């Protein structure tokens, strides 16, 4: 049996390797999303669970350009949003990530600022969310097996009080246990997954569907206005 000090050293080495592995995967996601126009400038923020007990996350540092992420642009934080590794500070939206990790048992949380998610979060704000149904691409969402599925993306008014916003998100999502994401008004999309691979797939599926909804609604809106 290994001595306690040996086990601790082994765990530290393993966690170090996992940290660097996750930073590489998150940086790859950032480059991909940037080229698709989903995280221009310094917009967006990403996180992935490094360990559950104790809770540790790998997160993007605030102000980092997602198209050019390097290891120094990542932090390790604890379950209280305190930085335990790296220089800089996490996004003020980290409480939203922590809420999703705890309430949805997410292994990764991704936030994008695409044109379509921003436009539709304003257009449908009066409804409190966006219903999306009947599209084959819905089957790319975890647990969805039919195009007849109806996905509801709640929309929340944006706020600078992230603790209060996280509480509203938690309370609302508890009422929609099958939802895979939500929108912040005039802001963007949040989604998550069991792991980073699933979260990336959900981003791709939801961004596709939001663009379809937006492009489909645009001609109707133009016709109604007499253009």
Residue pairs with C-beta under 8 A, 6 or more apart in sequence:
2 10
15 50
15 51
15 56
18 50
18 51
19 50
19 58
19 74
19 76
19 85
20 71
22 48
22 50
22 58
22 74
22 196
23 58
23 69
23 71
23 74
25 48
25 196
26 46
26 48
26 58
26 60
26 69
26 74
26 196
27 69
27 70
27 71
27 73
27 74
29 46
29 110
29 196
29 200
30 39
30 44
30 46
30 60
30 66
30 67
30 69
31 66
31 67
31 68
31 69
32 200
33 39
33 44
33 66
33 110
33 112
33 203
34 40
34 65
34 66
34 67
35 67
36 114
36 207
37 114
37 115
38 44
38 112
38 113
38 114
38 203
38 207
39 66
39 67
39 112
39 113
40 113
41 65
42 63
42 64
42 65
42 66
43 66
43 112
43 113
43 188
44 60
44 66
44 110
44 111
44 112
44 113
44 188
45 59
45 60
45 62
45 90
45 91
45 93
45 94
45 97
45 111
46 59
46 60
46 66
46 108
46 109
46 110
46 111
47 57
47 58
47 59
47 60
47 94
47 97
47 101
47 108
47 109
48 57
48 58
48 107
48 108
48 109
48 195
48 196
49 55
49 56
49 57
49 101
49 106
49 107
49 108
50 56
50 57
50 58
50 76
54 78
54 79
55 78
55 79
55 101
56 76
56 77
56 78
56 79
56 84
57 76
57 77
57 78
57 97
57 98
57 101
58 74
58 75
58 76
59 74
59 75
59 76
59 77
59 90
59 91
59 94
59 97
60 66
60 69
60 73
60 74
60 75
60 90
60 91
61 72
61 73
61 74
61 75
61 86
61 87
61 88
61 89
61 90
62 88
62 89
62 90
62 91
62 92
63 88
64 73
64 88
72 86
72 87
73 88
74 86
75 83
75 85
75 86
75 87
75 88
75 89
75 90
76 83
76 84
76 85
76 86
77 83
77 84
77 90
77 94
78 84
79 98
81 90
81 94
81 95
81 98
83 89
83 90
92 160
92 162
93 111
93 162
94 162
95 162
95 163
95 165
95 166
96 109
96 111
96 162
96 165
96 166
96 169
96 190
97 109
98 166
99 166
99 169
99 170
100 106
100 109
100 169
100 190
100 192
101 107
101 109
101 192
103 170
103 173
103 174
104 173
104 192
105 194
106 192
106 193
106 194
106 199
107 192
107 193
107 194
107 195
107 196
107 198
107 199
108 192
108 193
108 195
108 196
108 198
108 199
109 190
109 191
109 192
109 199
110 190
110 191
110 192
110 199
110 200
110 202
110 203
111 188
111 189
111 190
112 188
112 189
112 203
112 207
113 187
113 188
113 189
114 188
114 189
114 207
114 210
114 211
116 207
116 210
116 211
116 213
116 214
117 183
117 188
117 189
117 207
117 210
118 186
118 187
118 188
119 214
120 130
120 183
120 210
120 213
120 214
121 155
121 183
121 184
121 185
121 186
121 187
121 188
122 185
122 186
123 217
124 130
124 155
125 155
125 157
125 185
127 155
128 154
128 155
129 152
129 153
129 154
129 155
129 182
129 183
130 152
130 153
130 155
130 183
130 210
130 213
131 150
131 151
131 152
132 138
132 150
132 151
132 152
132 153
132 209
132 213
133 148
133 149
133 150
133 151
134 147
134 148
135 147
135 209
135 212
136 147
137 205
137 208
137 209
137 212
138 144
138 146
138 147
138 149
138 151
138 205
138 209
139 145
139 146
139 147
139 149
140 201
140 202
140 204
140 205
141 149
141 151
141 180
141 202
141 205
141 206
142 180
142 193
142 194
142 198
142 202
143 178
144 151
151 178
151 179
151 180
151 209
152 176
152 179
153 179
153 181
153 182
153 183
153 189
153 206
154 172
154 173
154 176
154 179
154 182
154 183
155 182
155 183
155 184
155 185
156 165
156 168
156 169
156 172
156 182
156 183
156 184
156 185
157 184
157 185
158 165
158 184
158 185
158 186
158 187
159 165
169 182
172 182
173 179
173 182
180 191
180 192
180 202
180 206
181 189
181 190
181 191
181 192
181 202
181 206
182 189
182 190
183 189
183 190
184 190
189 203
189 206
189 207
189 210
191 199
191 202
191 203
191 206
192 199
192 202
193 199
193 200
193 201
193 202
